[in-house]
Each structure stands twice: as structure tokens, then as C-alpha cells.
Amino acid sequence: MNNRDARIKAMQILYTMDFDHKTLEEAAEFVFYEGHDELAYQYAFNCVINLEKIDDIISRTLVNYSISRLNLVDKAIVRLAVSEMLTDTPREIIINEALEITKIYSDQGDKKATGFNNRLLDNINKALK
């Protein structure tokens, strides 16, 4: 499994945790019904253990918007990206991957979700510098 596939699986784990109020292990078991992926699990795990900090970063960056208003798919994508921004991975790659995942799983053809996530992640990137 490549990094994008692992990020997609991690996003699905985070989404499942939010949507079904599952633990990390329960959500991972649900998403990995065909076999476990260690990289995807590690992405999700890193996000979960830093979730309070990640949500604080997102909340401080949103303007006239609250994190609770984000749809669950976008929230999972942004949380995962912010989690990775706290590592050594180049932020340009993280943001690009998040936007590509947004295009596949959240955008409805009008590019509003992609534009919103792009602005939010760009603002977070600037705030973290």
C-alpha cells in the first residue's frame, strides 16, 4: 500500500471513529476488514494521540467557523493533514495529498470543499511556521 492509500485508510478510520463513535481499534477493524495496514494505522494513531492539540490548531485557524461545523469527511482529512504537519514530512506534500483526497471523497464537483480545505490548510501551515 502506498502513502496515499494509507492516508485514505487513515482518513476512513478517523471518519468511522467520529461517525460511529468507535474507538481507534474498533474503527480500524471495521476499515481493515480485508487485512491490517500498519502505515494507515500509524497515521490514524498519531492523529488520535494528538487530537486535542490538532483540534486546537484547527479551531484557532478557522475564521467565523467552528470545527463542529466541518463535515466529518473534511474534518478527518484536515485532522490527518495537521497531524502530519507536526512531523518532518514536507508540508507541501501533506497539503497536496489532503487536497487530492478531498477531491475524491468530499468535493461534489463544485470544488468548494477543495478550496475550503486548501485555504484552511494553508492558514494552518502559516500559523505553524
Number of C-alpha atoms within 10 A of each C-alpha: 11 8 12 15 14 19 25 22 22 27 31 23 29 30 21 22 21 16 12 10 12 16 15 17 13 15 22 25 14 15 19 16 8 8 9 12 16 11 17 24 21 14 23 26 20 15 24 19 11 14 16 11 14 21 17 11 16 21 15 14 20 15 9 5 11 12 15 9 8 12 12 19 20 23 21 25 27 26 25 26 26 27 23 19 21 14 10 7 10 10 18 12 13 20 23 14 18 27 25 15 21 24 18 12 16 19 17 12 10 9 13 13 19 22 15 14 20 18 13 18 26 16 14 21 16 10 11 11 5
